[in-house]
């Protein structure tokens, strides 16, 4: 099975998230489950852009100060001809205001203010609704809430936002050789740490079921429990062809199915994707190279599909040569940066956004500057 076929098959089985209300302060990084529509104009009233004097319509170079306003105050009466109000920057200007004379352009003597004729050519007023009109779409469904949207939503008085509810992903490590105590002999379960970090980056909830030894009965019990309790399940190890690789048999005997296996990719040719209890099941190889490459391609895209985000690879240039055999796609762990020309570049220097560059099946090599498919393992897009 080709990588593209495997990807399309997996994505077809990933459901969309249910929406949940999230307090605004906790919404940064979350994905919107609905369009967000302005419920009022912004600004909500005409506002002074300067410290100065709001002058009533019809005034001709001189007026009387009838009130002084801070940014927190308001004046409910309309200004009359010959009246003005001392206003601070950001203060609401009264109705019937013609313009604001900046403080430095006015002369005050007691309660009388004079100014040069023609000052009205610069009104120094931000009009109500000049930034946002009631009914404007502030953000679309599927957008990730960033720091700029946080400020907009706060200004528009949204205390909470409808966001895609994060999935709960169950993680199971398999293999009697694995240890989690770094002081013990054996193979350290390093795949767990990569997965825990990956899910944290994407704000995904994780339930860890620990290391399960090579025991078919115990493995079947734990996997069924995970499928019952979680939205998706991830396993590591047990995908090969030795008598200790029990995963495929366990899934099939538990009533599951495996629509994706036998990939023409390296590393990760023993990766499988299945369904258990109707839940997506990602069966990653135990080797860290295969587990990392496949999870950063397939699981990341599944999480994006769940949240309603765009899925698939992007195009980028690779900045180092790679050789391989024809007949399978090579997955190369890289980092994405943007060069001076604004082009996406896949690098090996460990700086940038984690990603996987794919060298196509029919290619024997790529050279520096060649265009390749790049699968991002970050929130960048």
VEXDREN-2710 file (C-alpha; in Angstrom, 1 decimal):
% VEXDREN-2710
k/r/px/py/pz
1/UNK/0.0/0.0/0.0
2/UNK/1.3/3.4/-0.9
3/UNK/1.6/6.2/1.6
4/UNK/-1.0/8.3/0.0
5/UNK/-3.5/5.4/-0.1
6/UNK/-2.8/4.6/3.5
7/UNK/-3.3/8.3/4.5
8/UNK/-6.6/8.6/2.6
9/UNK/-7.9/5.4/4.1
10/UNK/-7.0/6.4/7.7
11/UNK/-8.5/9.9/7.4
12/UNK/-11.8/8.4/6.1
13/UNK/-12.2/6.6/9.5
14/UNK/-11.5/9.7/11.7
15/UNK/-14.6/11.4/13.1
16/UNK/-15.0/15.1/13.7
17/UNK/-14.9/16.5/17.2
18/UNK/-17.8/17.4/19.4
19/UNK/-17.9/21.1/20.4
20/UNK/-17.4/22.3/23.9
21/UNK/-17.5/25.8/25.6
22/UNK/-14.0/26.9/26.6
23/UNK/-13.3/29.9/28.8
24/UNK/-11.6/32.6/26.8
25/UNK/-8.5/32.6/29.0
26/UNK/-8.0/28.9/28.2
27/UNK/-8.8/29.1/24.5
28/UNK/-5.4/30.0/23.1
29/UNK/-4.3/27.2/20.7
30/UNK/-7.7/25.6/20.5
31/UNK/-9.7/25.1/17.3
32/UNK/-13.0/26.9/16.8
33/UNK/-16.0/24.6/16.3
34/UNK/-18.2/27.4/14.9
35/UNK/-18.0/30.7/13.2
36/UNK/-17.6/33.5/15.7
37/UNK/-19.9/36.5/14.8
38/UNK/-19.8/40.0/16.3
39/UNK/-22.8/40.7/18.5
40/UNK/-22.2/44.5/18.6
41/UNK/-20.2/47.2/16.9
42/UNK/-16.7/48.0/17.8
43/UNK/-16.0/50.5/19.1
44/UNK/-19.4/50.6/20.7
45/UNK/-19.5/54.4/20.7
46/UNK/-17.6/57.3/19.1
47/UNK/-14.3/57.6/20.8
48/UNK/-11.7/60.4/21.1
49/UNK/-8.3/59.6/19.6
50/UNK/-6.7/62.5/21.4
51/UNK/-6.5/64.3/24.8
52/UNK/-8.4/67.5/24.0
53/UNK/-11.8/69.2/23.7
54/UNK/-14.9/67.7/22.0
55/UNK/-16.5/70.6/20.3
56/UNK/-20.3/70.9/19.6
57/UNK/-21.5/71.3/16.0
58/UNK/-21.8/74.9/14.8
59/UNK/-19.1/76.3/17.2
60/UNK/-16.9/78.9/15.6
61/UNK/-13.5/79.1/17.1
62/UNK/-14.6/79.5/20.8
63/UNK/-16.6/77.5/23.2
64/UNK/-17.3/77.0/26.9
65/UNK/-16.2/73.9/28.9
66/UNK/-19.2/72.2/30.4
67/UNK/-17.7/69.0/31.6
68/UNK/-14.4/67.0/31.9
69/UNK/-14.4/63.3/31.0
70/UNK/-11.9/60.5/31.7
71/UNK/-11.9/57.4/29.5
72/UNK/-14.2/55.8/32.1
73/UNK/-16.8/58.6/32.1
74/UNK/-19.7/59.6/29.8
75/UNK/-21.8/62.6/29.1
76/UNK/-25.4/61.8/28.2
77/UNK/-26.5/65.2/26.9
78/UNK/-25.9/66.3/23.3
79/UNK/-23.4/69.1/23.0
80/UNK/-24.8/72.5/22.0
81/UNK/-23.3/75.1/19.7
82/UNK/-20.6/76.9/21.6
83/UNK/-20.1/74.1/24.1
84/UNK/-17.2/71.7/24.5
85/UNK/-16.0/68.9/26.9
86/UNK/-12.5/68.2/28.0
87/UNK/-11.9/64.5/27.0
88/UNK/-9.1/62.0/27.5
89/UNK/-7.9/59.6/24.8
90/UNK/-10.4/56.8/24.6
91/UNK/-13.3/58.7/26.1
92/UNK/-16.7/58.5/24.6
93/UNK/-17.6/61.7/22.9
94/UNK/-21.1/63.1/23.3
95/UNK/-23.7/63.1/20.6
96/UNK/-23.6/66.2/18.4
97/UNK/-19.8/66.4/18.7
98/UNK/-18.3/68.0/15.5
99/UNK/-14.6/67.2/16.2
100/UNK/-12.0/67.0/18.9
101/UNK/-9.4/69.8/19.2
102/UNK/-6.1/68.3/20.5
103/UNK/-5.0/69.8/23.8
104/UNK/-1.9/71.3/22.3
105/UNK/-3.9/73.1/19.6
106/UNK/-6.3/74.8/22.0
107/UNK/-6.0/77.8/24.4
108/UNK/-8.0/77.6/27.6
109/UNK/-8.7/80.6/29.8
110/UNK/-10.8/79.7/32.7
111/UNK/-13.9/77.9/31.2
112/UNK/-13.3/79.4/27.8
113/UNK/-11.5/77.5/25.0
114/UNK/-10.4/79.0/21.7
115/UNK/-8.9/77.2/18.7
116/UNK/-8.0/77.9/15.1
117/UNK/-10.7/77.7/12.5
118/UNK/-10.2/74.7/10.2
119/UNK/-9.3/72.3/13.0
120/UNK/-12.4/70.3/12.0
121/UNK/-10.5/69.0/8.9
122/UNK/-9.0/66.4/11.3
123/UNK/-11.9/65.2/13.5
124/UNK/-9.7/63.0/15.8
125/UNK/-12.7/60.7/16.4
126/UNK/-12.9/57.0/16.0
127/UNK/-16.5/56.3/14.9
128/UNK/-18.6/53.5/16.4
129/UNK/-18.4/50.4/14.3
130/UNK/-15.4/51.7/12.3
131/UNK/-13.4/48.5/13.2
132/UNK/-16.1/45.9/13.5
133/UNK/-19.7/45.9/12.6
134/UNK/-22.4/43.8/14.3
135/UNK/-22.8/40.6/12.3
136/UNK/-19.2/40.6/11.0
137/UNK/-17.5/37.2/11.1
138/UNK/-14.6/37.5/13.5
139/UNK/-13.2/34.0/12.9
140/UNK/-14.2/31.0/10.9
141/UNK/-14.8/27.4/12.1
142/UNK/-11.6/25.5/11.9
143/UNK/-9.3/28.4/12.8
144/UNK/-6.9/28.0/15.7
145/UNK/-7.3/30.7/18.3
146/UNK/-4.1/32.8/18.4
147/UNK/-2.9/35.6/20.6
148/UNK/-4.4/38.3/18.2
149/UNK/-7.8/36.6/18.2
150/UNK/-7.7/36.5/22.0
151/UNK/-7.5/40.2/22.1
152/UNK/-10.3/40.6/19.5
153/UNK/-12.6/38.2/21.4
154/UNK/-12.0/40.0/24.7
155/UNK/-12.8/43.3/23.1
156/UNK/-16.0/41.9/21.8
157/UNK/-16.9/40.5/25.2
158/UNK/-16.8/36.8/24.4
159/UNK/-16.3/35.1/27.8
160/UNK/-16.2/31.6/26.3
161/UNK/-15.8/30.1/22.8
162/UNK/-17.2/27.0/21.1
163/UNK/-14.1/24.9/20.5
164/UNK/-13.5/21.4/19.2
165/UNK/-13.2/19.0/22.1
166/UNK/-9.8/17.4/22.3
167/UNK/-9.8/13.6/21.8
168/UNK/-8.7/11.2/24.5
169/UNK/-6.0/8.9/23.1
170/UNK/-5.1/5.7/24.8
171/UNK/-1.4/4.8/24.6
172/UNK/-0.2/1.2/25.0
173/UNK/3.4/0.0/24.9
174/UNK/4.0/-3.7/24.2
175/UNK/7.0/-5.9/24.7
176/UNK/8.4/-7.9/27.6
177/UNK/11.8/-6.3/26.9
178/UNK/10.7/-2.8/27.7
179/UNK/11.5/-1.0/31.0
180/UNK/10.4/2.4/32.3
181/UNK/12.8/2.6/35.2
182/UNK/15.9/4.1/33.7
183/UNK/18.0/2.2/36.3
184/UNK/16.8/-1.2/35.2
185/UNK/18.3/-3.4/32.5
186/UNK/16.4/-3.7/29.2
187/UNK/15.1/-1.5/26.4
188/UNK/14.0/1.9/27.6
189/UNK/10.4/2.7/26.5
190/UNK/11.5/5.9/24.6
191/UNK/8.5/5.8/22.2
192/UNK/6.3/6.7/25.1
193/UNK/8.1/10.0/25.7
194/UNK/7.9/11.0/22.1
195/UNK/4.2/10.3/22.0
196/UNK/3.5/12.1/25.3
197/UNK/5.3/15.2/24.0
198/UNK/3.5/15.0/20.6
199/UNK/0.0/14.8/22.2
200/UNK/0.8/17.6/24.6
201/UNK/1.9/19.9/21.7
202/UNK/-1.5/19.3/20.1
203/UNK/-3.5/19.7/23.3
204/UNK/-4.7/16.1/23.2
205/UNK/-5.7/14.2/26.3
206/UNK/-3.7/11.0/26.9
207/UNK/-4.4/7.9/29.0
208/UNK/-1.4/5.7/29.4
209/UNK/-2.0/2.0/30.0
210/UNK/1.7/1.2/30.6
211/UNK/3.9/-1.6/29.2
212/UNK/2.1/-4.8/28.4
213/UNK/4.3/-7.9/28.2
214/UNK/4.0/-10.4/25.2
215/UNK/0.9/-12.1/26.5
216/UNK/-2.0/-12.3/24.1
217/UNK/-4.7/-12.6/26.7
218/UNK/-3.5/-9.6/28.7
219/UNK/-2.9/-7.6/25.6
220/UNK/-6.4/-8.3/24.3
221/UNK/-8.0/-7.2/27.7
222/UNK/-6.1/-3.9/27.8
223/UNK/-6.7/-3.1/24.2
224/UNK/-10.5/-3.7/24.5
225/UNK/-10.5/-1.5/27.6
226/UNK/-8.7/1.3/25.9
227/UNK/-11.0/1.1/22.9
228/UNK/-14.0/1.4/25.2
229/UNK/-12.6/4.3/27.2
230/UNK/-10.8/6.4/24.5
231/UNK/-11.6/8.1/21.2
232/UNK/-8.4/6.6/19.6
233/UNK/-5.8/4.1/20.6
234/UNK/-2.1/4.0/19.9
235/UNK/0.2/1.0/20.4
236/UNK/3.9/0.5/20.0
237/UNK/5.6/-2.7/19.1
238/UNK/4.3/-6.2/18.2
239/UNK/3.8/-5.3/14.5
240/UNK/6.4/-7.6/13.0
241/UNK/6.3/-11.2/12.0
242/UNK/7.9/-13.2/14.8
243/UNK/6.0/-15.4/17.2
244/UNK/6.2/-12.6/19.8
245/UNK/4.5/-10.1/17.5
246/UNK/1.0/-10.6/18.7
247/UNK/-0.8/-7.4/17.8
248/UNK/-2.4/-8.3/14.5
249/UNK/-3.7/-11.6/15.8
250/UNK/-5.0/-10.0/19.0
251/UNK/-6.9/-7.3/17.0
252/UNK/-8.5/-9.8/14.7
253/UNK/-9.5/-12.2/17.4
254/UNK/-11.0/-9.3/19.4
255/UNK/-13.3/-8.6/16.4
256/UNK/-11.4/-5.7/15.0
257/UNK/-10.3/-5.1/11.5
258/UNK/-7.0/-3.8/9.8
259/UNK/-7.7/-1.8/6.7
260/UNK/-4.1/-0.5/6.4
261/UNK/-1.0/-2.7/6.5
262/UNK/2.0/-3.6/4.3
263/UNK/3.1/0.0/3.5
264/UNK/5.7/0.7/0.9
265/UNK/7.5/3.1/3.2
266/UNK/10.8/3.0/5.2
267/UNK/11.1/3.3/8.1
268/UNK/7.7/2.0/9.2
269/UNK/6.8/-0.7/6.7
270/UNK/5.2/-2.8/9.5
271/UNK/2.9/0.1/10.6
272/UNK/-0.8/-0.9/10.7
273/UNK/-4.0/0.9/11.1
274/UNK/-7.1/-0.8/12.4
275/UNK/-10.5/-0.4/14.1
276/UNK/-11.3/-1.9/17.4
277/UNK/-14.8/-1.4/18.8
278/UNK/-15.2/1.1/16.1
279/UNK/-12.3/3.2/17.4
280/UNK/-9.3/4.2/15.3
281/UNK/-6.3/2.1/16.3
282/UNK/-2.8/3.1/15.3
283/UNK/-0.2/0.3/15.6
284/UNK/3.2/1.8/15.3
285/UNK/6.4/-0.3/15.1
286/UNK/8.5/-0.7/18.2
287/UNK/11.6/0.8/16.5
288/UNK/11.9/4.5/17.4
289/UNK/12.7/5.5/13.8
290/UNK/9.5/3.9/12.4
291/UNK/7.3/4.9/15.3
292/UNK/8.4/8.5/15.1
293/UNK/8.1/8.9/11.4
294/UNK/4.7/7.1/11.1
295/UNK/3.2/8.9/14.1
296/UNK/4.3/12.3/12.8
297/UNK/2.6/11.6/9.5
298/UNK/-0.5/9.5/10.2
299/UNK/-1.5/10.4/13.8
300/UNK/-0.8/14.1/13.5
301/UNK/-3.1/14.2/10.4
302/UNK/-5.8/12.2/12.2
303/UNK/-5.7/14.7/15.1
304/UNK/-6.0/17.6/12.5
305/UNK/-9.0/15.8/10.9
306/UNK/-10.6/15.4/14.3
307/UNK/-10.3/19.1/15.0
308/UNK/-11.7/20.1/11.6
309/UNK/-8.4/21.4/10.3
310/UNK/-6.9/20.9/6.8
311/UNK/-5.0/17.7/6.3
312/UNK/-2.3/16.6/3.9
313/UNK/1.3/17.4/3.1
314/UNK/2.8/20.7/1.8
315/UNK/5.5/21.2/-0.7
316/UNK/9.0/22.2/0.4
317/UNK/12.6/22.0/-0.9
318/UNK/15.1/19.7/0.8
319/UNK/18.5/21.2/1.6
320/UNK/20.5/18.0/1.6
321/UNK/20.9/15.0/-0.7
322/UNK/19.3/11.6/0.0
323/UNK/19.8/8.3/-1.8
324/UNK/17.6/5.2/-1.6
325/UNK/16.3/2.2/-3.5
326/UNK/13.3/2.4/-5.8
327/UNK/10.1/0.7/-4.8
328/UNK/9.3/2.4/-1.5
329/UNK/8.9/5.9/-0.1
330/UNK/11.6/7.0/2.3
331/UNK/10.4/9.0/5.4
332/UNK/13.1/11.4/6.6
333/UNK/12.8/13.2/9.9
334/UNK/13.5/16.9/9.2
335/UNK/12.8/20.4/10.4
336/UNK/10.9/23.0/8.4
337/UNK/12.2/26.6/8.1
338/UNK/11.4/29.5/5.8
339/UNK/14.3/30.9/3.7
340/UNK/14.9/34.4/2.6
341/UNK/12.8/33.9/-0.5
342/UNK/9.8/32.8/1.6
343/UNK/10.1/29.1/0.6
344/UNK/9.5/26.2/2.9
345/UNK/12.8/24.3/3.4
346/UNK/13.3/20.8/5.0
347/UNK/16.5/20.8/7.0
348/UNK/18.5/18.4/9.2
349/UNK/19.9/21.0/11.6
350/UNK/17.3/20.6/14.3
351/UNK/16.1/24.2/14.0
352/UNK/12.5/24.9/13.0
353/UNK/9.2/23.0/13.0
354/UNK/9.4/19.2/13.3
355/UNK/8.3/17.5/10.0
356/UNK/8.8/14.4/7.9
357/UNK/10.1/14.8/4.3
358/UNK/9.0/12.1/1.9
359/UNK/11.3/10.9/-0.9
360/UNK/9.0/9.4/-3.6
361/UNK/8.8/5.7/-4.4
362/UNK/10.2/6.0/-7.9
363/UNK/13.1/8.2/-7.0
364/UNK/16.6/6.8/-6.3
365/UNK/17.9/10.1/-4.9
366/UNK/17.1/13.7/-4.4
367/UNK/19.5/16.6/-4.5
368/UNK/19.7/19.8/-2.5
369/UNK/17.0/22.2/-3.7
370/UNK/14.6/19.4/-5.0
371/UNK/10.9/19.7/-4.3
372/UNK/9.5/17.1/-1.9
373/UNK/6.3/16.4/0.1
374/UNK/6.5/17.6/3.7
375/UNK/4.3/16.4/6.6
376/UNK/4.3/18.9/9.5
377/UNK/4.3/17.6/13.1
378/UNK/3.5/21.0/14.6
379/UNK/0.7/23.5/15.0
380/UNK/2.3/25.7/12.4
381/UNK/-0.5/25.3/9.9
END
